[in-house]
Amino acid sequence: MNIIERVKQLAERALERQTADNAPRPESRMDAPATTVAGADTTPPTPDLAEITRANRVLGAAGVHLMELDGVPTVGVWSDLDGPEIREALKIRESGNWPVRYLDGEGIPARHKVRAVDGEPVLLSALRAMQRNPAEPWKVRDRMLNELGWCAKGSAWADWKAPELNRLFQE
């Protein structure tokens, strides 16, 4: 079974559970009702092949995992790579309404914690702050890490150690 078939299967199961619970069904971009304002059709446009391809590249480059946790389709994102471009790509792939969990956080099965992308997970304190601010967690992460003088792109330990120790001793 390829990933597309698996994602469709997970989405169908989630819909079945919501229907069984009489919960309101979240609308995807594909089935949103058309509304008119002064006669204009405001149905969101269906993403074209170029948008979908770009979204797939963004998600693949960031090591995003589509997985099932406790029977719920979930998006797994590395905390240091989360950002508006990832969230926009998820919307284009119609996974924007799925819960987002950080792959370097707690409760993620070990098979999803294998990292094949560049970067380094953020500090646990930054990760927890990101989880408390789901609207734009990357802003919280960047602010906290800037305050600590941490470079998101990474630098060699030797390059960082001496200047940082000097800064700490001067304070």
ROBATI-538958 format. One record per residue (C-alpha): residue number from 1; x, y, z. Coordinates in Angstrom, 1 decimal. Example, Ala and Ser with C-alpha at 12.3 -4.5 7.8 and 13.67 -1.06 7.14 Angstrom:
BEGIN
<atom><n>1</n><xx>12.3</xx><yy>-4.5</yy><zz>7.8</zz></atom>
<atom><n>2</n><xx>13.7</xx><yy>-1.1</yy><zz>7.1</zz></atom>
END
This chain:
BEGIN
<atom><n>1</n><xx>0.0</xx><yy>0.0</yy><zz>0.0</zz></atom>
<atom><n>2</n><xx>1.5</xx><yy>3.3</yy><zz>-1.0</zz></atom>
<atom><n>3</n><xx>1.4</xx><yy>6.5</yy><zz>1.1</zz></atom>
<atom><n>4</n><xx>-1.5</xx><yy>8.1</yy><zz>-0.8</zz></atom>
<atom><n>5</n><xx>-3.7</xx><yy>5.0</yy><zz>-0.3</zz></atom>
<atom><n>6</n><xx>-2.7</xx><yy>4.9</yy><zz>3.4</zz></atom>
<atom><n>7</n><xx>-3.6</xx><yy>8.6</yy><zz>3.9</zz></atom>
<atom><n>8</n><xx>-6.9</xx><yy>8.2</yy><zz>2.1</zz></atom>
<atom><n>9</n><xx>-7.6</xx><yy>5.2</yy><zz>4.3</zz></atom>
<atom><n>10</n><xx>-6.8</xx><yy>7.1</yy><zz>7.5</zz></atom>
<atom><n>11</n><xx>-8.9</xx><yy>10.0</yy><zz>6.4</zz></atom>
<atom><n>12</n><xx>-11.9</xx><yy>7.7</yy><zz>5.7</zz></atom>
<atom><n>13</n><xx>-11.5</xx><yy>6.1</yy><zz>9.2</zz></atom>
<atom><n>14</n><xx>-11.5</xx><yy>9.5</yy><zz>10.8</zz></atom>
<atom><n>15</n><xx>-14.6</xx><yy>10.5</yy><zz>8.9</zz></atom>
<atom><n>16</n><xx>-16.4</xx><yy>7.3</yy><zz>10.0</zz></atom>
<atom><n>17</n><xx>-15.5</xx><yy>8.0</yy><zz>13.6</zz></atom>
<atom><n>18</n><xx>-16.8</xx><yy>11.5</yy><zz>13.4</zz></atom>
<atom><n>19</n><xx>-20.0</xx><yy>10.5</yy><zz>11.7</zz></atom>
<atom><n>20</n><xx>-20.5</xx><yy>7.7</yy><zz>14.3</zz></atom>
<atom><n>21</n><xx>-20.0</xx><yy>10.2</yy><zz>17.1</zz></atom>
<atom><n>22</n><xx>-22.5</xx><yy>12.7</yy><zz>15.4</zz></atom>
<atom><n>23</n><xx>-19.7</xx><yy>15.2</yy><zz>15.5</zz></atom>
<atom><n>24</n><xx>-19.8</xx><yy>17.9</yy><zz>12.8</zz></atom>
<atom><n>25</n><xx>-17.7</xx><yy>17.0</yy><zz>9.8</zz></atom>
<atom><n>26</n><xx>-14.8</xx><yy>19.4</yy><zz>9.2</zz></atom>
<atom><n>27</n><xx>-14.9</xx><yy>20.7</yy><zz>5.6</zz></atom>
<atom><n>28</n><xx>-12.0</xx><yy>20.2</yy><zz>3.4</zz></atom>
<atom><n>29</n><xx>-11.0</xx><yy>22.6</yy><zz>0.6</zz></atom>
<atom><n>30</n><xx>-12.6</xx><yy>20.2</yy><zz>-1.9</zz></atom>
<atom><n>31</n><xx>-16.1</xx><yy>20.1</yy><zz>-0.3</zz></atom>
<atom><n>32</n><xx>-16.5</xx><yy>23.6</yy><zz>1.2</zz></atom>
<atom><n>33</n><xx>-19.9</xx><yy>25.0</yy><zz>0.3</zz></atom>
<atom><n>34</n><xx>-19.9</xx><yy>27.7</yy><zz>-2.3</zz></atom>
<atom><n>35</n><xx>-21.1</xx><yy>31.1</yy><zz>-1.0</zz></atom>
<atom><n>36</n><xx>-21.8</xx><yy>34.1</yy><zz>-3.0</zz></atom>
<atom><n>37</n><xx>-21.1</xx><yy>37.8</yy><zz>-2.3</zz></atom>
<atom><n>38</n><xx>-22.7</xx><yy>40.1</yy><zz>-4.9</zz></atom>
<atom><n>39</n><xx>-23.1</xx><yy>37.1</yy><zz>-7.2</zz></atom>
<atom><n>40</n><xx>-19.4</xx><yy>36.0</yy><zz>-7.0</zz></atom>
<atom><n>41</n><xx>-18.5</xx><yy>32.4</yy><zz>-6.4</zz></atom>
<atom><n>42</n><xx>-16.2</xx><yy>32.2</yy><zz>-3.5</zz></atom>
<atom><n>43</n><xx>-15.5</xx><yy>28.4</yy><zz>-3.5</zz></atom>
<atom><n>44</n><xx>-11.8</xx><yy>27.9</yy><zz>-2.7</zz></atom>
<atom><n>45</n><xx>-9.9</xx><yy>26.9</yy><zz>-5.8</zz></atom>
<atom><n>46</n><xx>-8.7</xx><yy>23.4</yy><zz>-6.1</zz></atom>
<atom><n>47</n><xx>-4.9</xx><yy>23.3</yy><zz>-6.0</zz></atom>
<atom><n>48</n><xx>-3.3</xx><yy>22.6</yy><zz>-9.3</zz></atom>
<atom><n>49</n><xx>-0.7</xx><yy>20.0</yy><zz>-10.0</zz></atom>
<atom><n>50</n><xx>2.2</xx><yy>22.5</yy><zz>-9.6</zz></atom>
<atom><n>51</n><xx>0.9</xx><yy>23.5</yy><zz>-6.1</zz></atom>
<atom><n>52</n><xx>0.6</xx><yy>19.9</yy><zz>-5.0</zz></atom>
<atom><n>53</n><xx>4.1</xx><yy>19.1</yy><zz>-6.3</zz></atom>
<atom><n>54</n><xx>5.6</xx><yy>22.1</yy><zz>-4.5</zz></atom>
<atom><n>55</n><xx>3.7</xx><yy>21.1</yy><zz>-1.3</zz></atom>
<atom><n>56</n><xx>5.0</xx><yy>17.5</yy><zz>-1.6</zz></atom>
<atom><n>57</n><xx>8.6</xx><yy>18.8</yy><zz>-2.0</zz></atom>
<atom><n>58</n><xx>8.3</xx><yy>21.1</yy><zz>1.0</zz></atom>
<atom><n>59</n><xx>6.9</xx><yy>18.4</yy><zz>3.2</zz></atom>
<atom><n>60</n><xx>9.4</xx><yy>15.8</yy><zz>2.0</zz></atom>
<atom><n>61</n><xx>12.4</xx><yy>18.2</yy><zz>2.5</zz></atom>
<atom><n>62</n><xx>11.2</xx><yy>18.8</yy><zz>6.1</zz></atom>
<atom><n>63</n><xx>10.8</xx><yy>15.1</yy><zz>6.9</zz></atom>
<atom><n>64</n><xx>7.1</xx><yy>15.4</yy><zz>7.7</zz></atom>
<atom><n>65</n><xx>5.4</xx><yy>12.1</yy><zz>8.6</zz></atom>
<atom><n>66</n><xx>1.8</xx><yy>11.3</yy><zz>8.0</zz></atom>
<atom><n>67</n><xx>1.0</xx><yy>8.8</yy><zz>10.7</zz></atom>
<atom><n>68</n><xx>-1.8</xx><yy>7.3</yy><zz>12.8</zz></atom>
<atom><n>69</n><xx>-1.6</xx><yy>7.8</yy><zz>16.6</zz></atom>
<atom><n>70</n><xx>-4.3</xx><yy>6.1</yy><zz>18.7</zz></atom>
<atom><n>71</n><xx>-6.4</xx><yy>5.7</yy><zz>15.6</zz></atom>
<atom><n>72</n><xx>-6.2</xx><yy>9.4</yy><zz>14.6</zz></atom>
<atom><n>73</n><xx>-4.6</xx><yy>10.6</yy><zz>11.4</zz></atom>
<atom><n>74</n><xx>-1.8</xx><yy>12.9</yy><zz>12.6</zz></atom>
<atom><n>75</n><xx>1.0</xx><yy>15.0</yy><zz>11.0</zz></atom>
<atom><n>76</n><xx>4.5</xx><yy>14.6</yy><zz>12.5</zz></atom>
<atom><n>77</n><xx>6.8</xx><yy>17.6</yy><zz>12.1</zz></atom>
<atom><n>78</n><xx>10.3</xx><yy>18.2</yy><zz>13.5</zz></atom>
<atom><n>79</n><xx>10.2</xx><yy>21.1</yy><zz>15.9</zz></atom>
<atom><n>80</n><xx>13.1</xx><yy>23.0</yy><zz>14.4</zz></atom>
<atom><n>81</n><xx>11.7</xx><yy>22.8</yy><zz>10.9</zz></atom>
<atom><n>82</n><xx>8.1</xx><yy>23.8</yy><zz>11.6</zz></atom>
<atom><n>83</n><xx>7.0</xx><yy>27.1</yy><zz>10.0</zz></atom>
<atom><n>84</n><xx>4.4</xx><yy>28.8</yy><zz>7.9</zz></atom>
<atom><n>85</n><xx>5.6</xx><yy>27.1</yy><zz>4.7</zz></atom>
<atom><n>86</n><xx>5.0</xx><yy>23.7</yy><zz>6.3</zz></atom>
<atom><n>87</n><xx>1.5</xx><yy>24.6</yy><zz>7.4</zz></atom>
<atom><n>88</n><xx>0.6</xx><yy>26.0</yy><zz>4.0</zz></atom>
<atom><n>89</n><xx>1.9</xx><yy>22.8</yy><zz>2.3</zz></atom>
<atom><n>90</n><xx>-0.3</xx><yy>20.8</yy><zz>4.7</zz></atom>
<atom><n>91</n><xx>-3.3</xx><yy>22.9</yy><zz>3.8</zz></atom>
<atom><n>92</n><xx>-2.6</xx><yy>22.3</yy><zz>0.1</zz></atom>
<atom><n>93</n><xx>-2.4</xx><yy>18.6</yy><zz>0.7</zz></atom>
<atom><n>94</n><xx>-5.6</xx><yy>18.8</yy><zz>2.7</zz></atom>
<atom><n>95</n><xx>-3.9</xx><yy>17.7</yy><zz>5.9</zz></atom>
<atom><n>96</n><xx>-4.2</xx><yy>21.2</yy><zz>7.5</zz></atom>
<atom><n>97</n><xx>-7.0</xx><yy>20.1</yy><zz>9.8</zz></atom>
<atom><n>98</n><xx>-5.1</xx><yy>17.1</yy><zz>11.2</zz></atom>
<atom><n>99</n><xx>-3.5</xx><yy>17.4</yy><zz>14.6</zz></atom>
<atom><n>100</n><xx>0.2</xx><yy>18.3</yy><zz>14.4</zz></atom>
<atom><n>101</n><xx>2.6</xx><yy>16.5</yy><zz>16.8</zz></atom>
<atom><n>102</n><xx>6.3</xx><yy>17.2</yy><zz>17.1</zz></atom>
<atom><n>103</n><xx>8.4</xx><yy>14.1</yy><zz>16.2</zz></atom>
<atom><n>104</n><xx>11.0</xx><yy>15.0</yy><zz>18.8</zz></atom>
<atom><n>105</n><xx>8.3</xx><yy>15.3</yy><zz>21.5</zz></atom>
<atom><n>106</n><xx>6.7</xx><yy>12.8</yy><zz>23.8</zz></atom>
<atom><n>107</n><xx>4.3</xx><yy>10.1</yy><zz>22.8</zz></atom>
<atom><n>108</n><xx>5.7</xx><yy>9.5</yy><zz>19.3</zz></atom>
<atom><n>109</n><xx>6.5</xx><yy>5.9</yy><zz>18.4</zz></atom>
<atom><n>110</n><xx>10.2</xx><yy>5.2</yy><zz>17.9</zz></atom>
<atom><n>111</n><xx>9.8</xx><yy>4.3</yy><zz>14.2</zz></atom>
<atom><n>112</n><xx>8.8</xx><yy>7.9</yy><zz>13.5</zz></atom>
<atom><n>113</n><xx>11.7</xx><yy>9.4</yy><zz>15.4</zz></atom>
<atom><n>114</n><xx>14.3</xx><yy>8.4</yy><zz>12.8</zz></atom>
<atom><n>115</n><xx>15.5</xx><yy>11.7</yy><zz>11.4</zz></atom>
<atom><n>116</n><xx>16.7</xx><yy>11.8</yy><zz>7.8</zz></atom>
<atom><n>117</n><xx>16.8</xx><yy>15.7</yy><zz>7.4</zz></atom>
<atom><n>118</n><xx>19.3</xx><yy>18.3</yy><zz>8.4</zz></atom>
<atom><n>119</n><xx>18.9</xx><yy>20.2</yy><zz>11.6</zz></atom>
<atom><n>120</n><xx>18.7</xx><yy>19.6</yy><zz>15.3</zz></atom>
<atom><n>121</n><xx>15.6</xx><yy>19.3</yy><zz>17.5</zz></atom>
<atom><n>122</n><xx>15.0</xx><yy>22.3</yy><zz>19.8</zz></atom>
<atom><n>123</n><xx>15.4</xx><yy>22.4</yy><zz>23.5</zz></atom>
<atom><n>124</n><xx>12.6</xx><yy>20.7</yy><zz>25.5</zz></atom>
<atom><n>125</n><xx>11.6</xx><yy>24.1</yy><zz>27.1</zz></atom>
<atom><n>126</n><xx>11.1</xx><yy>25.6</yy><zz>23.6</zz></atom>
<atom><n>127</n><xx>9.3</xx><yy>22.5</yy><zz>22.4</zz></atom>
<atom><n>128</n><xx>6.8</xx><yy>22.7</yy><zz>25.3</zz></atom>
<atom><n>129</n><xx>6.3</xx><yy>26.4</yy><zz>24.7</zz></atom>
<atom><n>130</n><xx>5.6</xx><yy>25.6</yy><zz>21.0</zz></atom>
<atom><n>131</n><xx>3.0</xx><yy>23.0</yy><zz>22.0</zz></atom>
<atom><n>132</n><xx>1.2</xx><yy>25.6</yy><zz>24.2</zz></atom>
<atom><n>133</n><xx>1.0</xx><yy>28.1</yy><zz>21.3</zz></atom>
<atom><n>134</n><xx>-0.4</xx><yy>26.0</yy><zz>18.3</zz></atom>
<atom><n>135</n><xx>-1.3</xx><yy>29.0</yy><zz>16.2</zz></atom>
<atom><n>136</n><xx>2.2</xx><yy>30.1</yy><zz>15.3</zz></atom>
<atom><n>137</n><xx>4.6</xx><yy>27.9</yy><zz>17.3</zz></atom>
<atom><n>138</n><xx>7.6</xx><yy>28.8</yy><zz>15.1</zz></atom>
<atom><n>139</n><xx>7.5</xx><yy>32.4</yy><zz>16.3</zz></atom>
<atom><n>140</n><xx>7.6</xx><yy>31.2</yy><zz>20.0</zz></atom>
<atom><n>141</n><xx>10.5</xx><yy>28.9</yy><zz>19.1</zz></atom>
<atom><n>142</n><xx>12.5</xx><yy>31.5</yy><zz>17.2</zz></atom>
<atom><n>143</n><xx>12.0</xx><yy>34.1</yy><zz>20.0</zz></atom>
<atom><n>144</n><xx>13.1</xx><yy>31.7</yy><zz>22.8</zz></atom>
<atom><n>145</n><xx>16.1</xx><yy>30.5</yy><zz>20.9</zz></atom>
<atom><n>146</n><xx>17.2</xx><yy>34.0</yy><zz>19.9</zz></atom>
<atom><n>147</n><xx>17.0</xx><yy>35.0</yy><zz>23.6</zz></atom>
<atom><n>148</n><xx>19.3</xx><yy>32.0</yy><zz>24.4</zz></atom>
<atom><n>149</n><xx>21.7</xx><yy>32.9</yy><zz>21.5</zz></atom>
<atom><n>150</n><xx>21.0</xx><yy>29.6</yy><zz>19.8</zz></atom>
<atom><n>151</n><xx>21.6</xx><yy>29.4</yy><zz>16.1</zz></atom>
<atom><n>152</n><xx>18.8</xx><yy>27.5</yy><zz>14.3</zz></atom>
<atom><n>153</n><xx>21.1</xx><yy>26.7</yy><zz>11.4</zz></atom>
<atom><n>154</n><xx>23.6</xx><yy>25.2</yy><zz>13.8</zz></atom>
<atom><n>155</n><xx>27.3</xx><yy>25.9</yy><zz>14.3</zz></atom>
<atom><n>156</n><xx>30.2</xx><yy>23.8</yy><zz>15.3</zz></atom>
<atom><n>157</n><xx>30.5</xx><yy>23.4</yy><zz>19.1</zz></atom>
<atom><n>158</n><xx>34.1</xx><yy>24.8</yy><zz>19.0</zz></atom>
<atom><n>159</n><xx>33.0</xx><yy>27.9</yy><zz>17.1</zz></atom>
<atom><n>160</n><xx>30.2</xx><yy>28.5</yy><zz>19.6</zz></atom>
<atom><n>161</n><xx>31.8</xx><yy>27.5</yy><zz>22.9</zz></atom>
<atom><n>162</n><xx>34.5</xx><yy>30.1</yy><zz>23.4</zz></atom>
<atom><n>163</n><xx>32.4</xx><yy>33.2</yy><zz>22.5</zz></atom>
<atom><n>164</n><xx>29.4</xx><yy>32.0</yy><zz>24.4</zz></atom>
<atom><n>165</n><xx>31.5</xx><yy>31.2</yy><zz>27.5</zz></atom>
<atom><n>166</n><xx>33.1</xx><yy>34.7</yy><zz>27.3</zz></atom>
<atom><n>167</n><xx>29.6</xx><yy>36.2</yy><zz>27.0</zz></atom>
<atom><n>168</n><xx>28.4</xx><yy>34.3</yy><zz>30.0</zz></atom>
<atom><n>169</n><xx>31.4</xx><yy>35.3</yy><zz>32.2</zz></atom>
<atom><n>170</n><xx>31.0</xx><yy>38.9</yy><zz>31.2</zz></atom>
<atom><n>171</n><xx>27.4</xx><yy>39.0</yy><zz>32.5</zz></atom>
END
